[in-house]
Amino acid sequence: MYQFNGIGTTLYGKARKQELAGEVGAAAAQTGYHPTTYQAVKWFTFIFLPVVPLGTYRVIQASDTNYSFTGETTSLHMVRVPWDWRQVAVHYAIGYGWIPLLILYNAVTAP
C-alpha cells in the first residue's frame, strides 16, 4: 500500500476483532505478530477520502513498529475475505456524511 499526499491505497477500519487462541496465538506471538486479527477494507483514496473499495481483508499486525522520517511503518499480513458491504457503507458515510449536513446548514443560514 502506498499513499502520497492522500492519494493511493490504504486500509480503513478495524472491525470484527478476533483473539487468536492456543497454538495459533502462540505461533503468531513467536513470529512477531499480535495474537489479534481484525477486518479492514482496502481503499483507493483521494485526499485521504475513500473513493473505490478494493477488497475486504483479515489483517494481523506485527508487534514491532518502526518509525521513519515519513511516519510510522508497520508490517501487516493480509488475507482477502468476502466483501463486507456494510463496512464499506459505513466508511462512505463517515467519509462523506458531512456533505449533506453542510448543505443543510448553508440552506438554513442563507439570507
C-alpha positions in Angstrom: 0.0 0.0 0.0 1.2 3.5 -0.8 -0.1 7.0 -0.4 1.4 10.3 -1.5 -0.4 13.4 -0.3 -3.5 11.4 0.4 -3.7 9.7 -3.0 -3.1 6.0 -3.2 -4.2 2.9 -1.3 -4.7 2.4 2.4 -6.6 0.3 4.9 -9.5 1.8 6.9 -11.4 0.1 9.8 -10.8 -2.4 12.5 -14.0 -4.4 12.6 -14.7 -8.0 13.9 -11.6 -8.3 16.1 -10.7 -11.9 17.0 -8.2 -13.1 19.6 -6.0 -15.9 18.3 -6.1 -18.7 20.9 -4.0 -21.7 21.6 -1.2 -22.8 19.3 -2.2 -20.3 16.6 -1.9 -17.3 19.0 1.4 -18.6 20.4 2.8 -19.1 16.9 1.7 -15.6 15.9 3.4 -14.1 19.0 6.6 -16.2 18.3 6.8 -14.8 14.8 6.5 -11.2 16.0 2.8 -10.6 15.4 0.0 -9.6 17.7 -2.3 -12.5 18.6 -5.3 -10.5 17.4 -6.7 -10.1 13.9 -9.2 -7.6 12.6 -11.1 -6.9 9.4 -10.3 -3.9 7.3 -11.3 -2.5 3.8 -8.5 -1.6 1.4 -9.3 1.6 -0.4 -8.1 3.8 -3.2 -8.1 7.2 -1.7 -8.1 10.8 -3.0 -7.2 13.5 -0.4 -7.5 10.7 2.2 -11.2 10.2 1.4 -12.3 6.7 0.4 -13.1 6.6 -3.3 -13.1 3.0 -4.5 -13.1 -0.1 -2.3 -10.5 -2.6 -3.4 -11.4 -5.5 -1.1 -12.0 -6.7 2.4 -9.1 -8.3 4.3 -8.4 -10.1 7.5 -5.3 -8.4 9.0 -2.7 -9.4 11.5 -0.3 -6.7 12.6 3.4 -7.1 13.5 4.3 -6.4 17.2 7.2 -4.1 16.3 6.5 -0.7 14.8 9.3 1.1 13.0 9.4 4.9 12.8 11.0 6.7 9.9 11.1 10.3 8.8 7.9 9.7 6.8 6.0 8.4 9.7 5.0 5.1 11.3 5.5 1.9 9.4 4.0 -1.4 10.4 4.3 -4.9 8.9 0.9 -6.4 8.1 -0.2 -9.8 6.9 -3.4 -9.6 4.9 -5.8 -12.3 3.7 -8.6 -11.5 1.3 -12.1 -12.3 2.7 -15.6 -11.9 1.2 -16.7 -8.4 0.8 -18.3 -6.7 3.8 -20.6 -4.2 2.1 -21.9 -2.9 5.5 -18.3 -1.9 6.5 -17.9 -0.2 3.0 -21.1 1.7 3.5 -20.0 2.9 7.0 -16.7 4.1 5.6 -18.6 6.1 2.8 -20.9 7.5 5.5 -18.0 8.6 7.7 -16.0 10.0 4.7 -18.9 11.9 3.0 -21.7 12.2 5.6 -20.7 15.7 6.5 -21.5 17.0 3.0 -25.4 16.8 3.3 -25.0 18.4 6.8 -23.0 21.3 5.3 -25.6 21.8 2.5 -28.4 21.8 5.1 -26.6 24.2 7.3 -26.0 26.6 4.4 -29.6 26.3 3.3 -30.8 27.2 6.8 -28.4 30.0 7.5 -28.6 31.6 4.0 -30.3 35.0 3.9 
